[in-house]
Amino acid sequence: MDVSLLNCETKSDIMRHMVLVGIMFLFIITTGCVDVDEELDSNEVINHTLETYNQADDFTVQIIIRTVFNKAEYVEVMNYSLIKPDKYKLEDIHSGAVTICDGKKVQIYDPVENTVTQKITNQTNTVPDCDYRQILSELIAAYQLKPLMIESSSNRHCFVIKAVPIENDHLPDRTIWIDKEQWIPLKIKNDYGFYQSSMAYENISFDIGLNDDDIIIPLPSSTEIRSMPHINSDFIGLDEAQDKTNFSILIPSYTSGYLFTGASVPQYASDSISLVYTNESNNLIITQVFSSEIEPLSDAESVRLSNGWGEFADGFGSNNIFRFARNHTNTAIIGVMDKKEFIKIAESMEYM
């Protein structure tokens, strides 16, 4: 499902976080609590870490992204190189796909299709969502930070900051581990309630003298160049989304008054999709993943549908979740409505 989420997560941070259901990635490191630092508070630690980031002209890092949704784990390993402010290369180790940005356009190379999709961006200082500056800056602006702790993790001492959204139920609770000596994040863990994800940062090197040649990738002469000018939205239409997926998408004819906003398909995967609907104050997310297996939700209620069975569970932050499977397509509907509305939406869903 992209349940996106999948390139490292720009329309709105809130929407992007919800769309990332099922595709970012859980990474758990066993830690032992040691002490509480009495000289620094959480804001000072984050600001100091951002200062370390801001002082560098370039850096490289390997990012391990993990997500667990309904007991299924998804993993991405990315090599990320940045020349500030906004020239970068992001390499997916497993798929071989590479995203590069020269500050004006983004090019996405797909080695399987031997294509480059070129997008002209009208934004400034655009970096991937896995870049930790964006995440730490969001903590300062939108979160209540709990008292600082110090823990030992993998023989390294680190500050541990727990953060809770101030006024936004759609943002995840977060825990951040920051290396006490180098002032770099070791791990950022996100808890969305119905799934957990994390990003682990390894082998960070600052100011190694990167230049433009380091973000250029040699392409075969037969590579097809595809242009997609002017990125104005993170979302695409249904027809384009169906072209990008390898299974038939289910579309609801009843949406409880929510209007279709757009679809999101993981950049390097075609077996999942998120459909986003909105009303004046809330979001409705319908995620679908093509899979032959489905794990039961914990503490879920079985619900009879006109064409099968579903599961309903509440208490995922401000959201509830309804899930059902049909023809190897697992669908999850996430929103604030009650069980009866979920059932109406589920029963109205038909293939495109």
C-alpha positions in Angstrom: 0.0 0.0 0.0 1.2 3.5 -0.4 0.9 3.6 1.0 4.1 5.5 -0.2 5.0 5.9 0.9 8.1 5.2 -0.8 10.7 7.1 -1.7 12.3 9.1 1.0 8.1 11.3 2.2 5.0 18.7 -1.1 1.8 19.6 -0.7 1.2 19.2 3.1 3.3 17.3 5.6 0.1 16.1 7.3 -1.3 14.6 4.1 2.0 13.1 3.1 2.3 11.4 6.5 -1.1 9.8 6.2 -0.4 8.7 2.6 2.7 6.9 3.8 0.6 4.2 5.4 2.3 0.8 5.0 5.4 1.7 3.1 7.9 3.4 5.2 9.8 1.0 7.6 10.2 -0.2 11.3 13.7 -0.4 12.7 14.1 -1.3 16.4 17.4 -1.0 18.4 17.5 -2.4 21.9 18.5 0.4 24.3 19.1 0.9 28.0 18.1 4.0 29.8 21.1 5.5 31.6 20.4 9.0 32.8 18.7 12.3 32.3 20.8 15.3 31.1 20.3 18.2 33.4 22.2 20.8 31.4 20.4 20.6 28.0 16.7 20.4 27.1 15.2 18.7 24.1 14.9 21.9 22.1 18.5 22.7 22.6 19.6 19.3 21.5 17.6 19.5 18.3 18.8 23.0 17.6 22.4 22.0 18.1 21.9 19.0 15.7 20.4 21.4 13.1 23.4 23.7 13.5 25.8 20.8 12.8 23.7 20.0 9.7 23.6 23.7 8.6 27.4 24.2 9.0 28.2 21.5 6.4 28.4 22.2 2.7 27.7 18.6 1.7 27.3 15.1 3.2 26.6 11.5 2.4 24.6 9.0 4.5 23.0 5.6 4.2 19.4 5.5 5.3 17.6 2.3 6.2 13.8 2.8 6.1 11.6 0.1 7.7 7.8 -0.1 8.1 5.7 -2.8 9.8 2.0 -2.8 8.9 -0.2 -5.7 10.0 3.0 -7.7 10.9 4.4 -7.4 7.4 7.8 -5.6 7.2 9.0 -3.5 4.2 12.6 -2.3 4.0 14.4 0.2 1.8 18.1 1.0 1.8 19.0 4.4 0.3 22.4 6.0 -0.3 21.9 9.8 -0.1 24.3 12.5 -1.2 23.5 16.2 -0.8 25.3 19.3 -2.1 23.6 22.2 -0.3 21.1 23.7 -0.7 19.2 21.3 -3.0 21.5 19.2 -5.3 21.2 15.6 -4.4 21.4 12.0 -5.5 19.2 9.3 -3.9 20.0 5.7 -4.8 17.7 2.7 -4.0 20.1 -0.2 -3.3 17.5 -2.9 -3.9 15.9 -1.7 -7.1 18.8 0.3 -8.6 16.6 3.3 -9.2 18.3 6.7 -8.8 16.8 10.1 -8.2 18.9 13.1 -8.8 18.2 16.8 -8.5 20.3 19.7 -9.8 18.2 22.3 -8.0 15.9 23.0 -10.9 14.7 19.6 -12.1 14.4 16.1 -10.7 15.3 13.1 -12.8 14.3 9.6 -11.8 16.1 6.8 -13.5 14.5 3.4 -13.7 17.0 0.7 -14.7 14.4 -1.9 -15.3 12.5 0.2 -17.9 15.6 2.1 -18.9 13.8 5.4 -18.6 14.4 8.7 -17.0 11.4 10.7 -15.8 12.2 14.3 -15.7 10.2 16.7 -13.6 10.6 20.5 -13.4 10.1 21.7 -9.9 8.9 25.2 -9.0 9.9 24.8 -5.4 13.1 26.1 -3.8 15.4 24.2 -1.4 13.7 20.9 -2.2 15.3 17.8 -0.6 13.9 14.3 -0.1 11.6 13.6 2.8 14.3 11.3 4.4 16.6 14.3 4.9 16.5 14.7 8.6 16.6 18.6 8.6 13.0 18.6 7.6 11.9 16.2 10.3 13.8 18.0 13.1 12.5 21.4 12.0 9.0 20.0 12.1 9.6 18.8 15.7 10.4 22.4 16.7 7.3 23.8 15.0 4.6 21.3 15.6 5.5 19.0 18.6 5.6 19.0 22.4 9.0 17.6 23.4 9.2 15.5 26.5 12.1 15.7 29.0 15.4 14.6 27.6 16.9 11.1 28.4 20.3 9.6 27.6 20.6 6.0 26.5 23.3 3.7 25.2 22.7 2.2 21.8 25.1 0.0 19.9 27.9 1.2 22.3 27.1 4.8 21.5 25.7 7.3 24.0 22.8 9.3 22.6 20.1 11.8 23.5 16.6 10.4 23.3 13.7 12.8 22.6 10.1 11.8 22.7 7.7 14.1 20.8 3.9 14.3 20.7 2.0 16.5 18.1 0.6 19.6 19.7 -2.6 20.1 17.7 -2.5 17.6 14.8 -3.8 14.1 15.3 -2.5 13.1 11.8 1.1 13.5 12.7 2.8 10.5 14.3 4.3 10.3 17.8 8.1 10.3 17.4 11.2 9.2 19.2 14.5 10.5 18.1 18.0 9.1 19.0 20.8 11.7 18.5 24.5 10.8 18.9 25.8 12.7 21.9 29.2 13.3 20.5 28.7 13.8 16.8 25.3 15.6 17.0 23.7 13.5 14.3 20.5 11.4 14.4 21.0 7.7 14.7 17.3 6.8 14.3 13.9 8.5 14.0 10.9 6.3 14.9 7.4 7.2 13.9 4.3 5.7 15.6 1.1 6.2 13.6 -0.9 3.8 15.8 -1.9 1.4 13.1 1.6 1.1 11.8 5.1 2.1 12.8 8.0 3.2 10.7 11.6 4.4 11.2 14.6 5.8 9.5 18.1 4.8 10.6 21.0 7.0 9.6 24.4 5.2 9.1 27.9 6.2 8.0 27.3 10.0 7.8 30.2 11.9 6.4 30.2 15.8 6.3 32.2 18.1 4.0 33.8 15.5 1.8 34.1 17.8 -1.2 31.2 16.6 -3.3 30.7 18.3 -6.7 28.2 18.2 -9.5 29.9 15.2 -11.1 29.1 13.2 -8.0 25.4 13.5 -8.6 25.5 12.8 -12.3 24.7 9.2 -13.4 25.9 7.7 -16.7 23.0 6.6 -18.8 22.8 4.1 -21.7 22.4 5.9 -25.0 19.1 4.0 -25.5 17.6 5.5 -22.3 14.1 7.0 -22.9 13.6 10.5 -21.5 10.1 11.3 -20.3 9.2 14.8 -19.2 6.6 15.7 -16.5 6.8 19.5 -16.3 5.8 21.6 -13.2 5.3 19.6 -10.1 2.3 21.3 -8.4 1.0 18.4 -6.4 2.2 15.2 -4.8 -0.9 13.3 -6.1 -1.9 11.9 -9.5 -5.2 11.1 -11.1 -6.9 7.7 -11.2 -6.1 6.8 -14.8 -2.4 7.6 -14.3 -2.4 5.7 -11.0 -3.9 2.6 -12.6 -1.2 2.7 -15.3 1.5 2.7 -12.5 0.1 -0.3 -10.6 0.1 -4.0 -11.5 -3.3 -4.8 -10.2 -6.9 -3.5 -10.6 -7.7 -0.6 -8.3 -10.9 -0.6 -6.3 -12.8 2.7 -6.4 -15.6 3.7 -4.0 -18.8 5.1 -5.4 -19.8 6.2 -1.9 -17.3 8.3 0.1 -19.4 9.7 3.0 -19.2 13.2 1.6 -15.4 13.2 1.1 -14.1 14.5 -2.3 -11.3 12.8 -4.2 -8.0 14.7 -3.8 -5.6 12.4 -5.6 -3.7 9.1 -5.6 -0.2 8.3 -4.5 1.8 5.4 -5.8 5.3 4.4 -4.4 8.0 5.6 -6.7 9.7 2.2 -7.1 6.8 -0.2 -6.5 3.7 -1.0 -8.4 1.9 -3.3 -5.9 0.4 -0.6 -3.7 -1.5 2.6 -3.8 -3.2 5.2 -1.6 -6.4 7.1 -2.6 -6.8 10.4 -0.7 -10.2 12.0 0.0 -10.9 15.1 2.0 -13.7 17.2 3.4 -13.5 20.6 5.2 -11.6 19.3 8.2 -10.6 15.6 7.8 -8.9 13.1 5.5 -10.1 9.7 4.3 -7.3 7.4 3.1 -7.9 4.2 1.2 -4.8 2.1 0.8 -4.5 -1.0 -1.3 -1.8 -3.6 -1.6 -1.6 -6.6 -3.9 -0.7 -9.6 -1.7 -1.8 -13.2 -1.2 -1.6 -12.9 2.6 -3.4 -10.8 5.2 -2.7 -10.7 8.9 -5.6 -10.0 11.3 -5.8 -6.7 13.1 -5.3 -6.9 16.9 -8.5 -6.3 18.9 -10.5 -6.0 15.6 -14.2 -6.7 15.2 -15.3 -9.0 12.4 -17.9 -7.4 10.2 -20.2 -9.1 7.6 -20.3 -7.4 4.2 -22.6 -8.0 1.4 -19.7 -9.6 -0.6 -17.6 -11.1 2.2 -16.0 -10.1 5.5 -14.2 -7.2 6.9 -12.5 -6.0 10.1 -13.1 -2.8 12.1 -10.9 -1.4 14.8 -11.0 1.9 16.5 -8.6 3.9 18.7 -5.8 4.5 16.2 -5.2 8.1 17.4 -8.2 10.1 16.1 -8.8 7.6 13.3 -10.5 4.2 12.9 -9.6 1.6 10.4 -11.7 -0.9 8.3 -10.0 -3.6 6.3 -11.1 -6.3 3.9 -9.5 -8.5 1.2 -10.8 -9.3 -2.3 -9.0 -11.2 -5.1 -5.6 -10.8 -3.5 -6.0 -7.1 -2.9 -5.9 -6.0 0.7 -7.7 -2.7 1.3 -7.6 -0.5 4.4 -9.9 2.5 4.9 -8.6 5.0 7.4 -10.7 7.9 8.7 -12.7 9.4 11.6 -16.1 8.0 10.6 -18.0 5.3 12.4 -18.4 1.6 11.5 -21.6 2.0 9.5 -20.0 4.5 7.2 -16.9 2.3 6.7 -19.2 -0.5 5.7 -21.0 1.7 3.2 -17.7 2.7 1.6 -16.4 -0.8 1.5 -19.5 -2.3 -0.1 -19.5 0.5 -2.7 -16.0 -0.3 -4.0 -15.7 -1.6 -7.5 -12.8 -2.2 -9.9 -11.9 0.6 -12.4 
